[in-house]
Every structure is written in C-alpha cells, then in structure tokens.
Amino acid sequence: MAGNGRTLVALFTAFLLLSLLPLPTSAQGIVGSISLECSEDPDINVKPGEYQDEVVECTVTNDGTLIAESIDITEEWDGVYVNMAISEDSFTLEAGESADFTVTFSCDERTDAEIEYEFTITATVTAWGPIPVEGTPLSSVANHTGDVTIKEYGMVTLDMPDTSSRNMQTSEEISITFQVDNDGNAPDTIEIRITNANELEQLGFVLQSGDFLRASDVQSGGVSDQLEFIIRAPSEAQSEIRNIIVVEASSTLDNSKDVVDFDLIVEAEVDSAGLGAGLSEV
C-alpha cells in the first residue's frame, strides 16, 4: 500500500506541474512527448558472395521543452528466417535532445525471396526526470512500422551434357540439347542465346532454330524443360571450316549468366573430279 501511495503522490505532483505550465500551440513540445524517425525499410541482398546485413538508422527525440525523459526502445517482431537486433534499448534525453540508434537485420545467404516480415519499433517514455510514468496516461509512445524483404537474385547454370567439338559434313544438321538450372532465390525467366550468331552465319552456318530461346518461369531450385538449337553446316567447304560457338544463359532478375563454348568443325569437301582424274592416270 505504501508503494501505491508514493506512486499516487508522484502522479499528483506531475499533474500539478503540468497545470502550472503554459499550454503549447501544438502537440509537439508537450511535456513527455517524443518522436521517432527511421530510414527506409530493409531489403536484404542474400546473393552468395554479395551478402551483407541491412541496417535501419533511427532517431528518437524528446520533443518536450522543460523536462528530461527516460525512454525505452522495444520491438514487435515475429521473424523466423531473419534476425533483428537493436543497438540501444534505453536513453535519457534532455528537453529537445535527440539520440540515434540502429536496427540490424541479418539472415542466411540464399534465403528465399518470398520471405517478408513486418516489424514495429516503439519508443516509450518511462519517466519524467525522477518521476516514473510508464503505464500511466502521462507516458507518451512513438512507433515506426515497416517491412523487411529479401532481394531477388539470379544464379543460372547452363547444363549442356556434350560440350565436345562437333564434326560435321557440309549441309549436315546437328542438334545441341541442354537445360538451364535456376539456382537463384526466386522464379526466373532465363534467356539463352548464341552470342556469336552473326559470325557463324557469315561462315555459312544456318541457325535453323534461331539464335534465341527462352525458359519461362523456372522455379527457384528448378530445372527447365529440355531445349535445343538446330544448326546446319555450310553447303560448301573448299577447306576445313572451324569456328567456336558460344552459348550464353542469362537471368532476367540480374546480370547472372553462364557460358558454354565448343568448336564446330566442317570437313573440307573431297574434289571428286580431281579424284577421278587421278584414278584414270593409274
């Protein structure tokens, strides 16, 4: 009972002090008032080799004009795959004074981009000078609510079982088969192109299938259907034709790509007229 009596006396004293103060023209400046401002919501880059924690910077301010305030910082957070840590959880600020603190969000590399959590940071006035006010109508509260998200990234593997040189006869067609793997953290549309198509066409190769394919909506951790490029050798080859073919698979989420290359070799045509003449001489 004695403790309750002291609390009532403290509250009565606080109300008496308020009644002696001039009324402000706005809410800012009221004894016990606070404000809380924080930077942009975190979007965590979890791509392997590029990962870094995301830090939100916050400023809490005693908007009052007369009395120092004790302020506690707390959070509401139900994140499972993302961790949240506040650098400072309490301050004592004079009237008009501000203090900075940080909120750090961390998680594992490769975290799925579908994961998203809401968070709330709360600043609560617990005392005016020596007078405790927590849990009473005199305790002011300021909140910041935001969302932590995971940034999408691409990571592509061009899975081509046969990357050996291809030996061809003139006008022969070959099929280059492959699949693409999505090793990123979100569904991805993966584009596959023969990057030196113009060079091959100038040598006489014909890209029957075209030089561009697309694997749409490949799920994270998934593999595309089998794809193929069909290429026909030049119709003439007075001497051996040898040229590299470069196949590139690229993510549409970022600049991730994978490249495979190998040689196309077209054998020189045998001169049948010359061969016949040589045989007749024998």
Secondary structure by P-SEA (a helix, b strand, c coil): caaaaaaaaaaaaaaaaaaacccccccccccccbbbbbcccccccccccbbbbbbbbbbbbcccccbbbbbbbbbbbbcccbbbbbcccbbbbcccbbbbbbbbbbbbccccccbbbbbbbbbbbcccccccccccccbbbbbbbbbbbbbbbbbbbbccccccbbbbcccbbbbbbbccccccccccbbbbbccaaaaaaaaccccccccccccccccccccccbbbbbbbcccccccbbbbbbbbbbbbcccccbbbbbbbbbbccccaaaaaaaaaaac
